[in-house]
């Protein structure tokens, strides 16, 4: 039984470490699946991070920058978008590998 959200984070850290031993390329998938066993998803979602992902998706979908120019774009948002893009591409590659491996 968890006493507070920090206990949940400790459990996630343990799952992360165990997941790395299994397959570091699928750590996101492993954590996503495992968290259902011990917590409510809403307790783990960071609202600011979710809003950043929505901004990224909007900009990507409609091919528009988040700010009028690169100079106006905060460095933090630029860095966040780069992280999201990297994760998206990694997941896409993993799905392609899984599909090719199952045929």
Biopython code that builds the backbone (N, CA, C, O; Angstrom):
import numpy as np
from Bio.PDB.StructureBuilder import StructureBuilder

atoms = [
    (1, "UNK", "N", (0.841, -1.184, 0.000)),
    (1, "UNK", "CA", (0.000, 0.000, 0.000)),
    (1, "UNK", "C", (0.886, 1.247, 0.000)),
    (1, "UNK", "O", (1.884, 1.312, 0.718)),
    (2, "UNK", "N", (0.518, 2.208, -0.793)),
    (2, "UNK", "CA", (1.295, 3.436, -0.887)),
    (2, "UNK", "C", (0.785, 4.467, 0.109)),
    (2, "UNK", "O", (-0.420, 4.647, 0.281)),
    (3, "UNK", "N", (1.722, 5.136, 0.758)),
    (3, "UNK", "CA", (1.362, 6.164, 1.731)),
    (3, "UNK", "C", (1.185, 7.529, 1.067)),
    (3, "UNK", "O", (0.405, 8.357, 1.536)),
    (4, "UNK", "N", (1.918, 7.760, -0.036)),
    (4, "UNK", "CA", (1.842, 9.043, -0.729)),
    (4, "UNK", "C", (2.375, 8.883, -2.154)),
    (4, "UNK", "O", (2.795, 7.797, -2.554)),
    (5, "UNK", "N", (2.351, 9.969, -2.903)),
    (5, "UNK", "CA", (2.763, 9.914, -4.311)),
    (5, "UNK", "C", (4.249, 9.572, -4.445)),
    (5, "UNK", "O", (4.658, 8.996, -5.454)),
    (6, "UNK", "N", (5.052, 9.914, -3.452)),
    (6, "UNK", "CA", (6.474, 9.570, -3.516)),
    (6, "UNK", "C", (6.676, 8.056, -3.521)),
    (6, "UNK", "O", (7.603, 7.553, -4.155)),
    (7, "UNK", "N", (5.810, 7.330, -2.814)),
    (7, "UNK", "CA", (5.886, 5.868, -2.849)),
    (7, "UNK", "C", (5.614, 5.339, -4.257)),
    (7, "UNK", "O", (6.222, 4.362, -4.694)),
    (8, "UNK", "N", (4.697, 5.996, -4.955)),
    (8, "UNK", "CA", (4.387, 5.609, -6.335)),
    (8, "UNK", "C", (5.599, 5.872, -7.222)),
    (8, "UNK", "O", (5.946, 5.047, -8.067)),
    (9, "UNK", "N", (6.241, 7.022, -7.028)),
    (9, "UNK", "CA", (7.438, 7.335, -7.817)),
    (9, "UNK", "C", (8.556, 6.331, -7.551)),
    (9, "UNK", "O", (9.283, 5.951, -8.469)),
    (10, "UNK", "N", (8.692, 5.908, -6.315)),
    (10, "UNK", "CA", (9.696, 4.888, -6.003)),
    (10, "UNK", "C", (9.385, 3.586, -6.730)),
    (10, "UNK", "O", (10.288, 2.925, -7.244)),
    (11, "UNK", "N", (8.120, 3.223, -6.769)),
    (11, "UNK", "CA", (7.712, 2.004, -7.479)),
    (11, "UNK", "C", (7.999, 2.139, -8.975)),
    (11, "UNK", "O", (8.472, 1.197, -9.611)),
    (12, "UNK", "N", (7.709, 3.312, -9.527)),
    (12, "UNK", "CA", (7.996, 3.552, -10.944)),
    (12, "UNK", "C", (9.497, 3.480, -11.224)),
    (12, "UNK", "O", (9.916, 2.962, -12.259)),
    (13, "UNK", "N", (10.293, 3.995, -10.308)),
    (13, "UNK", "CA", (11.746, 3.938, -10.471)),
    (13, "UNK", "C", (12.221, 2.491, -10.495)),
    (13, "UNK", "O", (13.081, 2.121, -11.294)),
    (14, "UNK", "N", (11.657, 1.687, -9.619)),
    (14, "UNK", "CA", (12.014, 0.264, -9.607)),
    (14, "UNK", "C", (11.581, -0.411, -10.908)),
    (14, "UNK", "O", (12.328, -1.208, -11.476)),
    (15, "UNK", "N", (10.378, -0.093, -11.376)),
    (15, "UNK", "CA", (9.909, -0.651, -12.652)),
    (15, "UNK", "C", (10.821, -0.202, -13.796)),
    (15, "UNK", "O", (11.119, -0.980, -14.702)),
    (16, "UNK", "N", (11.257, 1.047, -13.746)),
    (16, "UNK", "CA", (12.144, 1.577, -14.776)),
    (16, "UNK", "C", (13.455, 0.791, -14.793)),
    (16, "UNK", "O", (13.915, 0.352, -15.848)),
    (17, "UNK", "N", (14.044, 0.621, -13.623)),
    (17, "UNK", "CA", (15.300, -0.125, -13.534)),
    (17, "UNK", "C", (15.141, -1.558, -14.034)),
    (17, "UNK", "O", (15.998, -2.069, -14.755)),
    (18, "UNK", "N", (14.042, -2.200, -13.647)),
    (18, "UNK", "CA", (13.775, -3.567, -14.115)),
    (18, "UNK", "C", (13.535, -3.591, -15.621)),
    (18, "UNK", "O", (13.968, -4.513, -16.312)),
    (19, "UNK", "N", (12.843, -2.575, -16.122)),
    (19, "UNK", "CA", (12.571, -2.494, -17.556)),
    (19, "UNK", "C", (13.830, -2.320, -18.378)),
    (19, "UNK", "O", (13.944, -2.864, -19.477)),
    (20, "UNK", "N", (14.778, -1.560, -17.844)),
    (20, "UNK", "CA", (16.056, -1.393, -18.548)),
    (20, "UNK", "C", (16.761, -2.731, -18.725)),
    (20, "UNK", "O", (17.399, -2.981, -19.748)),
    (21, "UNK", "N", (16.637, -3.581, -17.724)),
    (21, "UNK", "CA", (17.270, -4.902, -17.804)),
    (21, "UNK", "C", (16.589, -5.773, -18.857)),
    (21, "UNK", "O", (17.229, -6.630, -19.467)),
    (22, "UNK", "N", (15.299, -5.553, -19.068)),
    (22, "UNK", "CA", (14.545, -6.350, -20.037)),
    (22, "UNK", "C", (14.799, -5.860, -21.464)),
    (22, "UNK", "O", (15.239, -6.627, -22.321)),
    (23, "UNK", "N", (14.518, -4.570, -21.713)),
    (23, "UNK", "CA", (14.692, -4.018, -23.059)),
    (23, "UNK", "C", (14.620, -2.501, -22.966)),
    (23, "UNK", "O", (13.530, -1.936, -22.865)),
    (24, "UNK", "N", (15.764, -1.841, -22.998)),
    (24, "UNK", "CA", (15.783, -0.395, -22.814)),
    (24, "UNK", "C", (15.063, 0.357, -23.934)),
    (24, "UNK", "O", (14.661, 1.504, -23.740)),
    (25, "UNK", "N", (14.898, -0.257, -25.080)),
    (25, "UNK", "CA", (14.192, 0.390, -26.182)),
    (25, "UNK", "C", (12.682, 0.412, -25.982)),
    (25, "UNK", "O", (11.972, 1.149, -26.665)),
    (26, "UNK", "N", (12.197, -0.391, -25.050)),
    (26, "UNK", "CA", (10.754, -0.451, -24.809)),
    (26, "UNK", "C", (10.394, 0.017, -23.409)),
    (26, "UNK", "O", (9.348, -0.356, -22.877)),
    (27, "UNK", "N", (11.256, 0.836, -22.806)),
    (27, "UNK", "CA", (11.039, 1.248, -21.426)),
    (27, "UNK", "C", (9.735, 2.030, -21.263)),
    (27, "UNK", "O", (9.034, 1.855, -20.266)),
    (28, "UNK", "N", (9.407, 2.878, -22.219)),
    (28, "UNK", "CA", (8.154, 3.634, -22.129)),
    (28, "UNK", "C", (6.940, 2.723, -22.126)),
    (28, "UNK", "O", (6.013, 2.905, -21.338)),
    (29, "UNK", "N", (6.957, 1.749, -23.011)),
    (29, "UNK", "CA", (5.862, 0.779, -23.096)),
    (29, "UNK", "C", (5.754, -0.032, -21.805)),
    (29, "UNK", "O", (4.655, -0.295, -21.315)),
    (30, "UNK", "N", (6.901, -0.423, -21.265)),
    (30, "UNK", "CA", (6.916, -1.209, -20.032)),
    (30, "UNK", "C", (6.338, -0.397, -18.875)),
    (30, "UNK", "O", (5.491, -0.893, -18.132)),
    (31, "UNK", "N", (6.794, 0.851, -18.718)),
    (31, "UNK", "CA", (6.293, 1.690, -17.627)),
    (31, "UNK", "C", (4.802, 1.957, -17.776)),
    (31, "UNK", "O", (4.054, 1.918, -16.799)),
    (32, "UNK", "N", (4.381, 2.226, -18.997)),
    (32, "UNK", "CA", (2.962, 2.487, -19.226)),
    (32, "UNK", "C", (2.119, 1.290, -18.816)),
    (32, "UNK", "O", (1.092, 1.448, -18.156)),
    (33, "UNK", "N", (2.540, 0.116, -19.197)),
    (33, "UNK", "CA", (1.793, -1.094, -18.863)),
    (33, "UNK", "C", (1.814, -1.376, -17.363)),
    (33, "UNK", "O", (0.783, -1.707, -16.778)),
    (34, "UNK", "N", (2.968, -1.248, -16.751)),
    (34, "UNK", "CA", (3.119, -1.591, -15.336)),
    (34, "UNK", "C", (2.383, -0.643, -14.399)),
    (34, "UNK", "O", (1.898, -1.069, -13.351)),
    (35, "UNK", "N", (2.291, 0.633, -14.756)),
    (35, "UNK", "CA", (1.702, 1.583, -13.815)),
    (35, "UNK", "C", (0.234, 1.281, -13.511)),
    (35, "UNK", "O", (-0.260, 1.663, -12.450)),
    (36, "UNK", "N", (-0.467, 0.609, -14.411)),
    (36, "UNK", "CA", (-1.872, 0.283, -14.176)),
    (36, "UNK", "C", (-2.062, -0.607, -12.951)),
    (36, "UNK", "O", (-3.144, -0.632, -12.365)),
    (37, "UNK", "N", (-1.019, -1.337, -12.563)),
    (37, "UNK", "CA", (-1.124, -2.261, -11.449)),
    (37, "UNK", "C", (-1.047, -1.583, -10.087)),
    (37, "UNK", "O", (-1.417, -2.184, -9.079)),
    (38, "UNK", "N", (-0.572, -0.341, -10.041)),
    (38, "UNK", "CA", (-0.383, 0.246, -8.720)),
    (38, "UNK", "C", (-0.783, 1.707, -8.574)),
    (38, "UNK", "O", (-0.606, 2.262, -7.489)),
    (39, "UNK", "N", (-1.304, 2.352, -9.591)),
    (39, "UNK", "CA", (-1.715, 3.741, -9.397)),
    (39, "UNK", "C", (-2.718, 4.190, -10.456)),
    (39, "UNK", "O", (-2.926, 3.534, -11.476)),
    (40, "UNK", "N", (-3.318, 5.316, -10.172)),
    (40, "UNK", "CA", (-4.246, 5.965, -11.081)),
    (40, "UNK", "C", (-3.427, 6.817, -12.053)),
    (40, "UNK", "O", (-2.578, 7.596, -11.619)),
    (41, "UNK", "N", (-3.660, 6.688, -13.320)),
    (41, "UNK", "CA", (-2.882, 7.394, -14.331)),
    (41, "UNK", "C", (-2.873, 8.903, -14.097)),
    (41, "UNK", "O", (-1.848, 9.549, -14.314)),
    (42, "UNK", "N", (-3.983, 9.469, -13.663)),
    (42, "UNK", "CA", (-4.054, 10.918, -13.476)),
    (42, "UNK", "C", (-3.073, 11.420, -12.427)),
    (42, "UNK", "O", (-2.695, 12.592, -12.454)),
    (43, "UNK", "N", (-2.654, 10.565, -11.506)),
    (43, "UNK", "CA", (-1.681, 10.973, -10.499)),
    (43, "UNK", "C", (-0.282, 11.128, -11.084)),
    (43, "UNK", "O", (0.562, 11.807, -10.498)),
    (44, "UNK", "N", (-0.034, 10.518, -12.212)),
    (44, "UNK", "CA", (1.298, 10.548, -12.811)),
    (44, "UNK", "C", (1.455, 11.579, -13.908)),
    (44, "UNK", "O", (2.575, 11.971, -14.235)),
    (45, "UNK", "N", (0.345, 12.026, -14.484)),
    (45, "UNK", "CA", (0.427, 12.956, -15.601)),
    (45, "UNK", "C", (0.754, 14.362, -15.123)),
    (45, "UNK", "O", (0.123, 14.894, -14.210)),
    (46, "UNK", "N", (1.736, 14.936, -15.753)),
    (46, "UNK", "CA", (2.119, 16.301, -15.474)),
    (46, "UNK", "C", (1.354, 17.181, -16.449)),
    (46, "UNK", "O", (1.535, 17.071, -17.661)),
    (47, "UNK", "N", (0.504, 18.047, -15.930)),
    (47, "UNK", "CA", (-0.365, 18.852, -16.801)),
    (47, "UNK", "C", (0.435, 19.751, -17.729)),
    (47, "UNK", "O", (0.047, 19.955, -18.879)),
    (48, "UNK", "N", (1.542, 20.289, -17.247)),
    (48, "UNK", "CA", (2.375, 21.144, -18.095)),
    (48, "UNK", "C", (2.982, 20.328, -19.247)),
    (48, "UNK", "O", (3.020, 20.787, -20.388)),
    (49, "UNK", "N", (3.452, 19.123, -18.937)),
    (49, "UNK", "CA", (4.028, 18.263, -19.980)),
    (49, "UNK", "C", (2.960, 17.867, -20.989)),
    (49, "UNK", "O", (3.228, 17.840, -22.190)),
    (50, "UNK", "N", (1.761, 17.562, -20.525)),
    (50, "UNK", "CA", (0.680, 17.198, -21.436)),
    (50, "UNK", "C", (0.322, 18.362, -22.356)),
    (50, "UNK", "O", (0.028, 18.159, -23.534)),
    (51, "UNK", "N", (0.347, 19.587, -21.817)),
    (51, "UNK", "CA", (0.056, 20.767, -22.641)),
    (51, "UNK", "C", (1.165, 20.979, -23.682)),
    (51, "UNK", "O", (0.885, 21.373, -24.814)),
    (52, "UNK", "N", (2.399, 20.722, -23.306)),
    (52, "UNK", "CA", (3.510, 20.847, -24.253)),
    (52, "UNK", "C", (3.359, 19.843, -25.390)),
    (52, "UNK", "O", (3.611, 20.168, -26.551)),
    (53, "UNK", "N", (2.948, 18.626, -25.054)),
    (53, "UNK", "CA", (2.721, 17.611, -26.092)),
    (53, "UNK", "C", (1.588, 18.041, -27.017)),
    (53, "UNK", "O", (1.670, 17.847, -28.230)),
    (54, "UNK", "N", (0.542, 18.619, -26.459)),
    (54, "UNK", "CA", (-0.566, 19.115, -27.293)),
    (54, "UNK", "C", (-0.079, 20.229, -28.224)),
    (54, "UNK", "O", (-0.444, 20.259, -29.400)),
    (55, "UNK", "N", (0.735, 21.134, -27.704)),
    (55, "UNK", "CA", (1.288, 22.209, -28.541)),
    (55, "UNK", "C", (2.122, 21.613, -29.676)),
    (55, "UNK", "O", (2.009, 22.025, -30.830)),
    (56, "UNK", "N", (2.958, 20.638, -29.325)),
    (56, "UNK", "CA", (3.799, 19.983, -30.329)),
    (56, "UNK", "C", (2.923, 19.360, -31.416)),
    (56, "UNK", "O", (3.164, 19.563, -32.606)),
    (57, "UNK", "N", (1.908, 18.604, -31.004)),
    (57, "UNK", "CA", (1.020, 17.952, -31.977)),
    (57, "UNK", "C", (0.312, 18.962, -32.867)),
    (57, "UNK", "O", (0.181, 18.746, -34.072)),
    (58, "UNK", "N", (-0.143, 20.059, -32.285)),
    (58, "UNK", "CA", (-0.815, 21.096, -33.065)),
    (58, "UNK", "C", (0.142, 21.679, -34.103)),
    (58, "UNK", "O", (-0.200, 21.788, -35.280)),
    (59, "UNK", "N", (1.344, 22.053, -33.657)),
    (59, "UNK", "CA", (2.325, 22.640, -34.570)),
    (59, "UNK", "C", (2.706, 21.667, -35.677)),
    (59, "UNK", "O", (2.847, 22.057, -36.836)),
    (60, "UNK", "N", (2.870, 20.412, -35.317)),
    (60, "UNK", "CA", (3.257, 19.386, -36.298)),
    (60, "UNK", "C", (2.114, 19.143, -37.299)),
    (60, "UNK", "O", (2.338, 19.083, -38.507)),
    (61, "UNK", "N", (0.911, 19.008, -36.786)),
    (61, "UNK", "CA", (-0.246, 18.716, -37.634)),
    (61, "UNK", "C", (-0.531, 19.843, -38.629)),
    (61, "UNK", "O", (-0.801, 19.595, -39.804)),
    (62, "UNK", "N", (-0.468, 21.086, -38.139)),
    (62, "UNK", "CA", (-0.839, 22.219, -38.978)),
    (62, "UNK", "C", (0.376, 22.953, -39.560)),
    (62, "UNK", "O", (0.247, 24.013, -40.172)),
    (63, "UNK", "N", (1.563, 22.357, -39.353)),
    (63, "UNK", "CA", (2.793, 22.906, -39.910)),
    (63, "UNK", "C", (2.951, 24.393, -39.605)),
    (63, "UNK", "O", (3.197, 25.203, -40.498)),
    (64, "UNK", "N", (2.806, 24.731, -38.331)),
    (64, "UNK", "CA", (2.953, 26.121, -37.925)),
    (64, "UNK", "C", (3.847, 26.199, -36.683)),
    (64, "UNK", "O", (3.785, 25.324, -35.819)),
    (65, "UNK", "N", (4.666, 27.231, -36.593)),
    (65, "UNK", "CA", (5.535, 27.370, -35.427)),
    (65, "UNK", "C", (4.727, 27.814, -34.202)),
    (65, "UNK", "O", (3.666, 28.422, -34.343)),
    (66, "UNK", "N", (5.230, 27.509, -33.007)),
    (66, "UNK", "CA", (4.513, 27.914, -31.802)),
    (66, "UNK", "C", (4.620, 29.415, -31.539)),
    (66, "UNK", "O", (3.782, 29.982, -30.837)),
    (67, "UNK", "N", (5.639, 30.058, -32.094)),
    (67, "UNK", "CA", (5.854, 31.498, -31.932)),
    (67, "UNK", "C", (6.186, 32.074, -33.305)),
    (67, "UNK", "O", (6.553, 31.329, -34.214)),
    (68, "UNK", "N", (6.062, 33.394, -33.469)),
    (68, "UNK", "CA", (6.298, 33.990, -34.787)),
    (68, "UNK", "C", (7.682, 33.720, -35.380)),
    (68, "UNK", "O", (7.823, 33.630, -36.600)),
    (69, "UNK", "N", (8.705, 33.591, -34.528)),
    (69, "UNK", "CA", (10.045, 33.334, -35.051)),
    (69, "UNK", "C", (10.803, 32.441, -34.076)),
    (69, "UNK", "O", (10.391, 32.255, -32.931)),
    (70, "UNK", "N", (11.912, 31.896, -34.547)),
    (70, "UNK", "CA", (12.754, 31.057, -33.690)),
    (70, "UNK", "C", (13.306, 31.867, -32.526)),
    (70, "UNK", "O", (13.445, 31.352, -31.417)),
    (71, "UNK", "N", (13.622, 33.137, -32.778)),
    (71, "UNK", "CA", (14.133, 34.007, -31.709)),
    (71, "UNK", "C", (13.098, 34.229, -30.614)),
    (71, "UNK", "O", (13.457, 34.414, -29.451)),
    (72, "UNK", "N", (11.823, 34.213, -30.974)),
    (72, "UNK", "CA", (10.751, 34.418, -29.990)),
    (72, "UNK", "C", (10.411, 33.148, -29.221)),
    (72, "UNK", "O", (9.764, 33.209, -28.175)),
    (73, "UNK", "N", (10.839, 32.007, -29.729)),
    (73, "UNK", "CA", (10.510, 30.722, -29.106)),
    (73, "UNK", "C", (11.407, 30.490, -27.895)),
    (73, "UNK", "O", (12.632, 30.524, -28.014)),
    (74, "UNK", "N", (10.799, 30.254, -26.723)),
    (74, "UNK", "CA", (11.608, 29.980, -25.530)),
    (74, "UNK", "C", (12.457, 28.723, -25.727)),
    (74, "UNK", "O", (12.009, 27.739, -26.316)),
    (75, "UNK", "N", (13.683, 28.776, -25.228)),
    (75, "UNK", "CA", (14.602, 27.644, -25.369)),
    (75, "UNK", "C", (14.004, 26.377, -24.763)),
    (75, "UNK", "O", (14.180, 25.288, -25.308)),
    (76, "UNK", "N", (13.306, 26.510, -23.649)),
    (76, "UNK", "CA", (12.711, 25.349, -22.977)),
    (76, "UNK", "C", (11.709, 24.655, -23.898)),
    (76, "UNK", "O", (11.693, 23.427, -23.980)),
    (77, "UNK", "N", (10.878, 25.429, -24.589)),
    (77, "UNK", "CA", (9.897, 24.831, -25.495)),
    (77, "UNK", "C", (10.598, 24.158, -26.666)),
    (77, "UNK", "O", (10.210, 23.065, -27.079)),
    (78, "UNK", "N", (11.615, 24.799, -27.196)),
    (78, "UNK", "CA", (12.384, 24.205, -28.288)),
    (78, "UNK", "C", (12.980, 22.868, -27.844)),
    (78, "UNK", "O", (12.893, 21.877, -28.569)),
    (79, "UNK", "N", (13.586, 22.837, -26.650)),
    (79, "UNK", "CA", (14.178, 21.609, -26.116)),
    (79, "UNK", "C", (13.105, 20.538, -25.906)),
    (79, "UNK", "O", (13.314, 19.369, -26.231)),
    (80, "UNK", "N", (11.963, 20.944, -25.361)),
    (80, "UNK", "CA", (10.864, 19.992, -25.138)),
    (80, "UNK", "C", (10.387, 19.395, -26.456)),
    (80, "UNK", "O", (10.155, 18.190, -26.546)),
    (81, "UNK", "N", (10.240, 20.235, -27.475)),
    (81, "UNK", "CA", (9.804, 19.739, -28.782)),
    (81, "UNK", "C", (10.814, 18.752, -29.357)),
    (81, "UNK", "O", (10.426, 17.763, -29.980)),
    (82, "UNK", "N", (12.104, 19.008, -29.156)),
    (82, "UNK", "CA", (13.138, 18.100, -29.644)),
    (82, "UNK", "C", (13.055, 16.749, -28.933)),
    (82, "UNK", "O", (13.224, 15.703, -29.559)),
    (83, "UNK", "N", (12.796, 16.773, -27.638)),
    (83, "UNK", "CA", (12.648, 15.530, -26.871)),
    (83, "UNK", "C", (11.432, 14.750, -27.361)),
    (83, "UNK", "O", (11.501, 13.536, -27.548)),
    (84, "UNK", "N", (10.323, 15.451, -27.566)),
    (84, "UNK", "CA", (9.097, 14.797, -28.040)),
    (84, "UNK", "C", (9.340, 14.185, -29.416)),
    (84, "UNK", "O", (8.938, 13.050, -29.672)),
    (85, "UNK", "N", (9.990, 14.927, -30.292)),
    (85, "UNK", "CA", (10.274, 14.429, -31.645)),
    (85, "UNK", "C", (11.157, 13.183, -31.580)),
    (85, "UNK", "O", (10.915, 12.211, -32.296)),
    (86, "UNK", "N", (12.169, 13.208, -30.731)),
    (86, "UNK", "CA", (13.066, 12.057, -30.586)),
    (86, "UNK", "C", (12.297, 10.838, -30.090)),
    (86, "UNK", "O", (12.468, 9.740, -30.620)),
    (87, "UNK", "N", (11.462, 11.021, -29.088)),
    (87, "UNK", "CA", (10.674, 9.901, -28.558)),
    (87, "UNK", "C", (9.690, 9.372, -29.601)),
    (87, "UNK", "O", (9.511, 8.162, -29.740)),
    (88, "UNK", "N", (9.066, 10.277, -30.320)),
    (88, "UNK", "CA", (8.141, 9.879, -31.375)),
    (88, "UNK", "C", (8.861, 9.016, -32.414)),
    (88, "UNK", "O", (8.367, 7.960, -32.810)),
    (89, "UNK", "N", (10.030, 9.478, -32.846)),
    (89, "UNK", "CA", (10.793, 8.733, -33.855)),
    (89, "UNK", "C", (11.273, 7.386, -33.320)),
    (89, "UNK", "O", (11.250, 6.389, -34.041)),
    (90, "UNK", "N", (11.708, 7.350, -32.062)),
    (90, "UNK", "CA", (12.122, 6.079, -31.458)),
    (90, "UNK", "C", (10.959, 5.090, -31.417)),
    (90, "UNK", "O", (11.116, 3.921, -31.767)),
    (91, "UNK", "N", (9.804, 5.566, -30.990)),
    (91, "UNK", "CA", (8.629, 4.688, -30.924)),
    (91, "UNK", "C", (8.215, 4.210, -32.310)),
    (91, "UNK", "O", (7.832, 3.053, -32.490)),
    (92, "UNK", "N", (8.294, 5.095, -33.270)),
    (92, "UNK", "CA", (7.948, 4.731, -34.642)),
    (92, "UNK", "C", (8.894, 3.645, -35.156)),
    (92, "UNK", "O", (8.452, 2.673, -35.767)),
    (93, "UNK", "N", (10.191, 3.810, -34.909)),
    (93, "UNK", "CA", (11.177, 2.813, -35.322)),
    (93, "UNK", "C", (10.932, 1.476, -34.626)),
    (93, "UNK", "O", (11.039, 0.423, -35.254)),
    (94, "UNK", "N", (10.607, 1.513, -33.343)),
    (94, "UNK", "CA", (10.328, 0.282, -32.606)),
    (94, "UNK", "C", (9.099, -0.435, -33.160)),
    (94, "UNK", "O", (9.082, -1.663, -33.249)),
    (95, "UNK", "N", (8.079, 0.323, -33.529)),
    (95, "UNK", "CA", (6.888, -0.293, -34.117)),
    (95, "UNK", "C", (7.216, -0.946, -35.455)),
    (95, "UNK", "O", (6.719, -2.028, -35.767)),
    (96, "UNK", "N", (8.055, -0.282, -36.236)),
    (96, "UNK", "CA", (8.460, -0.847, -37.531)),
    (96, "UNK", "C", (9.265, -2.125, -37.311)),
    (96, "UNK", "O", (9.038, -3.121, -37.998)),
    (97, "UNK", "N", (10.207, -2.109, -36.358)),
    (97, "UNK", "CA", (11.003, -3.301, -36.060)),
    (97, "UNK", "C", (10.124, -4.438, -35.579)),
    (97, "UNK", "O", (10.289, -5.584, -35.996)),
    (98, "UNK", "N", (9.169, -4.107, -34.681)),
    (98, "UNK", "CA", (8.262, -5.152, -34.173)),
    (98, "UNK", "C", (7.429, -5.746, -35.307)),
    (98, "UNK", "O", (7.225, -6.958, -35.371)),
    (99, "UNK", "N", (6.952, -4.883, -36.194)),
    (99, "UNK", "CA", (6.141, -5.361, -37.306)),
    (99, "UNK", "C", (6.968, -6.247, -38.245)),
    (99, "UNK", "O", (6.506, -7.301, -38.683)),
    (100, "UNK", "N", (8.183, -5.811, -38.544)),
    (100, "UNK", "CA", (9.055, -6.598, -39.419)),
    (100, "UNK", "C", (9.446, -7.901, -38.772)),
    (100, "UNK", "O", (9.590, -8.907, -39.468)),
    (101, "UNK", "N", (9.623, -7.922, -37.471)),
    (101, "UNK", "CA", (10.007, -9.130, -36.763)),
    (101, "UNK", "C", (8.887, -10.125, -36.637)),
    (101, "UNK", "O", (9.138, -11.315, -36.448)),
    (102, "UNK", "N", (7.639, -9.665, -36.740)),
    (102, "UNK", "CA", (6.499, -10.578, -36.586)),
    (102, "UNK", "C", (6.050, -11.200, -37.893)),
    (102, "UNK", "O", (5.176, -12.066, -37.900)),
    (103, "UNK", "N", (6.640, -10.767, -39.004)),
    (103, "UNK", "CA", (6.212, -11.303, -40.294)),
    (103, "UNK", "C", (6.972, -12.539, -40.661)),
    (103, "UNK", "O", (6.734, -13.118, -41.721)),
]
sb = StructureBuilder()
sb.init_structure("model")
sb.init_model(0)
sb.init_chain("A")
sb.init_seg("    ")
for serial, (resi, resn, name, xyz) in enumerate(atoms, 1):
    if name == "N":
        sb.init_residue(resn, " ", resi, " ")
    sb.init_atom(name, np.array(xyz, "f"), 0.0, 1.0, " ", f" {name:<3s}", serial, name[0])
structure = sb.get_structure()
